[in-house]
Amino acid sequence: MKFKSRYVRALKLGVQEALDHLSPDHKEKQRSYSQSGEDMVLRDFYEVSLMAGYKGSYVDVGCHHPFRFSNTCSFYQAGWSGLNIDADPRAIAAFKKFRPGDINLEMAVSNGSEPVVFNMFNEGAINSLDAHLSESREREQHGWKILEKRTLIPRTLASILDEYWEPGRRIDILDVDVEGVDYEVLVSNNWSKYRPRFVLVEDDSEKDLARASESRIHAFLADKGYRLVAATRRTRIFETR
């Protein structure tokens, strides 16, 4: 067991030295780009498939950054590809540079076609279409400032997939993180036509997991035939039944 002996030897060293003694493949598996390890949770579900060279697909709504806080970056590095959507032109410019194998779209997503105001912060991770949430965050004195407000015409997720997703192609992962309007994005999908295996969605409306079913997001996905299989501090992970 050559790997095992290297691992045992590594345990006797400091953290960085230990990592240097592990195999490249093992180090790659340990690299998380997510905010709270969501990508590693998903990789655990796909462990056998990834080892067999499976190349899956994803749709990332509110993608934010090709590396930072990304739930899809590690899958892209494993040969997966998909669709990244964000209303921030800075985000999409970065995706086009660093994720050229993906389709990268500068769009706002919501359940309707009425104009919406997109609040762009000095911290892009909290950009939002939710006016109340954006105003409250600017008042929280964390150094967050709204730099710009853009009026946009949103599109439904279903219409975007109809235009850009290859017919018949499976969606392994739908990742939704749009700061306050996640429910509206989910509602805007055509669930009979586009049914991902996993749905990741930011939902901290009910922090007590024992009462997670009281969340409207949980209730909506349960009605669509999904069950909660994992959770991190901010994100709920659902799998189709």
Residue pairs with C-beta under 8 A, 6 or more apart in sequence:
3 23
3 26
6 21
6 22
6 23
7 21
7 22
9 21
10 17
10 18
10 19
10 21
10 22
11 18
13 21
19 27
19 30
22 30
28 77
29 43
30 40
31 74
32 39
32 40
32 74
33 39
33 67
33 68
33 69
33 70
33 71
33 73
33 74
34 40
34 69
34 70
34 71
34 232
35 69
35 232
35 234
36 232
36 233
36 234
36 235
37 232
38 71
38 200
38 232
38 235
38 237
39 70
39 71
39 72
39 73
39 74
39 75
40 74
41 230
41 232
41 237
42 71
42 75
42 173
42 198
42 200
42 237
43 50
43 74
43 75
45 198
45 229
45 239
46 54
46 56
46 172
49 56
50 78
53 79
55 78
55 79
55 80
55 81
56 75
56 80
56 170
56 172
56 173
57 80
57 81
57 82
57 169
57 170
57 171
57 172
57 173
58 72
58 75
58 80
58 82
58 83
58 171
58 172
58 173
58 174
58 175
59 82
59 83
59 85
59 157
59 161
59 165
59 171
59 173
59 174
59 175
59 196
60 70
60 71
60 72
60 82
60 83
60 84
60 85
60 175
61 85
61 86
61 109
61 157
61 174
61 175
61 176
61 177
61 178
61 185
62 85
62 86
62 109
62 175
62 176
62 177
62 178
62 179
62 185
63 70
63 72
63 84
63 85
63 86
63 91
63 95
63 104
63 175
64 70
64 86
64 88
64 91
64 124
64 125
64 127
64 177
65 91
65 94
65 124
65 125
66 73
66 76
66 84
66 94
66 95
66 97
66 98
66 99
67 73
67 98
68 125
69 125
71 173
71 175
71 177
71 200
71 235
72 80
72 82
72 84
72 173
72 175
75 173
76 99
76 101
76 102
80 172
81 101
81 102
82 102
82 103
82 171
82 173
83 102
83 103
83 104
83 105
83 160
83 161
83 164
83 165
84 92
84 95
84 99
84 102
84 103
84 104
84 105
85 104
85 105
85 107
85 109
85 160
86 92
86 95
86 105
86 106
86 107
87 106
87 107
87 108
87 109
87 118
87 127
87 129
87 150
87 152
88 106
88 118
88 120
88 124
88 127
89 106
90 124
91 124
92 104
92 105
92 106
95 102
95 104
96 104
103 164
105 160
105 164
107 154
107 155
107 160
108 116
108 118
108 129
108 152
108 153
108 154
108 155
109 154
109 155
109 156
109 157
109 160
109 178
109 185
109 188
110 116
110 129
110 154
110 155
110 156
110 181
110 184
110 185
110 188
111 156
111 184
111 185
111 187
111 188
112 154
112 156
112 184
112 188
113 153
113 154
113 155
113 156
114 154
115 151
115 152
115 153
116 129
116 151
116 152
116 153
116 154
117 129
117 131
117 149
117 150
117 151
117 152
118 127
118 128
118 129
118 149
118 150
118 151
118 152
119 127
119 128
119 129
119 130
119 131
119 134
119 146
119 149
120 127
120 146
120 147
120 148
120 149
120 150
121 127
121 134
121 137
121 138
121 144
121 145
121 146
121 147
122 143
122 144
122 145
122 147
123 144
126 134
126 137
126 144
126 179
127 179
128 134
128 137
128 178
128 179
128 180
128 181
129 154
129 178
129 179
129 180
129 181
130 179
130 180
130 181
132 180
133 179
133 180
134 146
134 180
137 144
138 144
138 145
138 146
156 188
156 189
157 185
157 186
157 188
157 189
157 194
158 188
158 189
158 190
158 193
158 194
161 189
161 190
161 193
161 194
162 190
165 171
165 194
170 197
171 194
171 195
171 196
171 197
172 196
172 197
172 198
173 196
173 197
173 198
173 199
173 200
174 189
174 196
174 198
174 199
174 200
175 200
175 201
176 182
176 185
176 186
176 199
176 200
176 201
176 202
177 200
177 201
177 202
177 235
178 185
178 202
179 202
182 201
182 202
182 203
182 217
183 216
183 217
183 220
186 199
186 201
186 217
186 220
186 221
187 220
191 224
195 240
196 240
197 239
197 240
198 237
198 238
198 239
198 240
199 221
199 226
199 237
199 238
199 239
200 235
200 236
200 237
200 238
201 217
201 221
201 235
201 236
201 238
202 234
202 235
202 236
203 215
203 217
203 218
203 234
203 235
203 236
204 233
204 234
205 215
205 216
205 217
206 212
206 214
206 215
206 218
209 231
212 218
212 228
212 231
212 236
213 219
213 222
213 228
215 236
217 236
218 228
218 236
221 238
225 240
225 241
226 238
226 239
226 240
226 241
227 238
227 239
227 241
228 236
228 237
228 238
229 237
229 238
229 239
230 236
230 237
231 237
